[in-house]
């Protein structure tokens, strides 16, 4: 049985409270205390009877908490948080601000198994999946530091659909009205493309956004920078995406990192148009962010602009996201860039 109360969804907490002989309504108090008021000790549940608090403690229940090890602020306003977990594992989260809009990019794994060659996290040794509590607590910690987080994107360290159950649990915790109450349409899951899990996600019947890390429009190109493409060719991936849309009727965002001489030609742009034909989709072009040891270079902004124009003229809604957080290695693909493979601080 899970002993960390922060790891329970609201429904799971209700079932636990009833099983322990308490009133069902007390679950809402516990859930709200943990996720809306940042209570970190069972002793702080002062509304609960002493004997019930003692029962929780005696049965080994507790409330976990991550530690803010370091906070770095880029001149452009981007903030990177380094968090320490109970077993010594470390992860990073990034906050992007735009006026009153605060978007937090969170991690779901320590390291990553996907091996994308353009991503700094891929060079780290995979340590483990994060629990739902550890995923959620990144939002809790940042909210306590800077105020309300409006949007949460699962685009940090790790592949969300490779930690499927805990990620789904964390979505439900963040969304619940008794906790952080973040609307489902303010939550985004980003995946490098795991077909079975995409179809499974469709059956969750959630209004959470889905983003696909595409980065190349042909299998030959994609396998060079994304090893998962060897297992999941584009045909299989796009069959899953069409299946997802048949169930959800939701738009899918495709993320495309612009790498000089690799995937940024006019022909690549036209191949994207062909690939996305008939889909309800938009494309987010990302200026490639270099990190220590990487062999790639970013496309010029002129090249990004030309690529952008081809997609827009072809009828695909497209945005371009330029570098933010570069000074503190907080840009897309840079998380873990200052660590060695075991998570120890390396080059700055």
N, C-alpha and C positions, 0 to 999 in steps of 0.2 A: 504493500500500500504506500502511496505517495505521502510523505510526512511534511513536505513544505507547503504550507497553506497558500503561499503566493502562487503556487503552480496549479491551483484548482480553478476551473471555470465556475461561474455562478451556479450552474445546475449541479456540478460535481460537489460543490461546497454545501448546497442544500441537502443532498443525499447523505453527505458525511455527518452533518449536524443532526439529522434525524436518526442516523445509525448510532450516534453517540448518546441518544436519549434527550436531546435538547429540542427546543421549539424551532420549526422551520424558518420563522422570520428572523432568527438570530444569524442566519447565514448572510442576509443582506447587510447586517451591521458589520460582520467580520470582513466581508468582501469590500465594502465601502471604506472601512478603516484602513485596509491594506492598500487598496488601489486608488483611493481618492484622497486619503489623509496621510499616506506614507507611514503608517504604523509598522514598526519592525519588531515588536515584542508582544507576546501573548499577555504579559502583565498590563499592557496598555489598553486591553479590551475591558475597560472599567465598567461598562454597562452589563457585561456578562457576570453571572454569579461566580463567586470565588471558587466554588467546588467544580464548576464546569471549566474554568480556566486551569485549575489544578489537573483536571482530567486530561485536558489537551496536552499540557506539559508532561504529565506522567506517561502518556501514551506516545511521547516522542515527537509530537508535532512542533513545528517551529516556523518562523518567517525568515526566509533568506534575504540577503541584501548584497548588492554588488558595491564595490568601492571605486570611487573616482580617484585614479592614481595621478592623472595629469590632464590639464585642460590647456589647449593651445588655440590662440586666436589669430587668424590671418588678417592682414590689412583690409581685405575685401569684406570682412565681417563673418566669414565662415569660421565655425568653431569645431575643433576635433577633441573628442573625449577618449581618453585611455582608461578602460575599466579593468579592475582586477576581480576575478571570481574566487570563490572560496577555496578551490584546489590549486590556486596559483596561476591558472590560465588567464591570459589577457586578451581583450578584444577592443575594437575601436568603433566609435559611432561619430557621425558628422551631422552638424546642424547647419542648415542653410536658411538664411532669413531674407525676406523680401517685404519691406514695410512691416505690416502686422502679421504676415504669413510666415510661419515657422515650420519647416519641413525637416524631419529627423530621419537620417539614413541609418538603419540599425543592422546589426550582425545577427546571424542565426547559427553560425558554427565557429569554432576556433580553428582557423585554417580552412582549407577547402579541398575537396577531392576531384574537382573538375579539371584542373590543370591548364586553364586558358593561358597561353603564353604571353599575352599582353598585360596580364593582371598581376600586381605585386603579391596579393594574398596567395596566389597559386604556388609561390616559391616556399611558402611556409609549410612545415610539417602539419598534417591534419591531426589535431588533438582529439576533438570530440564534438558531438552535437551539443548545442545549448539547450537547457530546459526552457519551457515556456516562461517560467519565472525569471530566468536570466535575460530572455528576450524582452519581456515586458519591463523589466527593471531598468533597462536603458532609457526607456521613455520616462519612467518615474524619476530617475536621477536627473535627467536633463530638464524636465518640467519643474522639479524642485529648485533647480539652479537659475533658470531664465524665465519661467512662466509657462503658460499653456503651449503645448505643441499641437499645431493644427493638422499636420499631415505626417504620416509615417510610411516610409518606403523600405521594403526589405531588399536593399541593394548594397548592404555592407559586406562584411566578411562571410563567405560561405554561400552555398546553394540552398535556398529555402525549401525547394521541393525534395531535396535530399534529407531533410529533417522534417518530413511532412507532418507527423502527428503533433509534434511540439509547436510547430509554426501555426497549425490550425487552432490549437488550443490558445496560443498567444493572441491570435486575431480575435477570438471570441472574448477573451479577457479585456483587451483594449477597447473593444466595441461596446461592451455592456454599459448600460446607463447608470449603474450603481458604482462604476469605476471611473476610468478616464473618459468614457463616453465619446470615443473618436468614431465618427460615422464611417460606415463601411466604404463609402465612396471617397474617403480621405485616407484609405489604406491601399497600398500597392505591393503586390508580390512580383519579384523579378526572377526569371529563371533562364538558364542557358538552353533549356529545351528538353525536358524529360517527358516523353509522350504519355506514358501510362499515368503519371502523376498529374499532367495537365487535364486528362479526361476525368480523373478522380476529383480534381479540384472543381471541375464543372458541376459535378454531382453534389457539391457542398451547398449549392444554391445561395451563394454569397454575392453581394454587390461589390466585392473587393476587385480592384483593377488588376489585370494581368499584363505583365510586360515580358517580352521575349528578347533575350540577348541574341541578335541575329549575326551582325557584324560581317557577314559575307553572303552573297546570293547564289553561290554554287558550292557543291560538296567538295570539289577539288581545292578551292580556296579555304573553305571553312575548316577542313581537317588540319590545315597548316597552323592554325592559331587556336582551335578549339577541339581538343582530343575527343570530347563527347560526340563529335560529328561522326567519328568512326562507328560508334554504336547506334547513333540515331541520325540517319541521313535526312536531308531536307524533306523528302517525300513523306517519310514516316512522321516527322515533326509537324508538317503542314496538314496531314490527315488528322492529327490530334487537335490542331488549332481549329480546323473546320468543325470537328466534333464538338469542341468546346463552345464554339459560336452557335452551333445548332441547338445546344441545350440552353445557353445563357443569353443569347442575342446581344452580347456585350462586345464593344470594341476592344481590340487588342493593340497595345503599343509595341512597336519594334524598336529596340535600341541598336544603334549602329555606330560603332567607334571608328572614327575616320583616321586610318593609318596610311601614311605616305607610301605610295607605290605598292600597296598590298590590296586595298579594297576601295580605292577612291577615284577610279576612272569613270568616264562617262558611260562606258559599257557596263560597269558595275551598277551604276544608277539605273540604267535601262533594264538590267537583269532584275533589280529590285521591283521595278514596276510590273514586270511580267510575273514575278513570284507572288506578289500581293494582289494580283488581279482577282476581283470578285470578293475580296475580304473587306470587312468593316475594320479598317486599320489606320493608324497614323504612325509616323516614323520620327524618332528623336535622334538626330545626328549629334554625336558627342566628339568634341575635339580630344584627340588622344593625349593622355597625360603620361609623360615619361617618369620613370623611377629608376633608382640605381640598378644597374645590371641589365636593363632592357635594351633590346637591339632595334626597336622600332622608333620611328619619328612621326610626329603629328602631321597630318595634311595641312597645307597652307589654308588660311582663311579664304583666299580666293578660290581654291579648289573646293572647299566645303560649300562656298556660295554657289558655285556652278552645279555641284551635286544636288544641292537644295533646290535650285531652279528646275532641274530636270524632273525631280520628284513632284514638285508643285504643279508644273505644267502637265504632268501625267495624271493629275487628279488625286494625288496622295497628300493629305494634310501632313505637313512636315515642320518641325521646329529644329533649331540648332542650339546646342548647349555648349557654351564656351567655358574655358578653364576658370574654376573657382577653387580656392583653398590650396593653390600650388605651393605657397611658401611654407605650409605646415604639412605637406604630403597628405592632404585630405581630399584631393580631387578623385573623380571616378577612376577606379583601378589602382589607386595608390595605397589603400589601407594595408598596413603591415610593411610598407616600403622601408621603414627604418629599423626593422627587426631582422634577426637572423632566423634560420629555419625553425629554431626551437622557441621563438617568441621572446628572445632576449634583445635588448636594445643594441642596434648596430649603428650603421652610418646614418647621420642626420641629413 
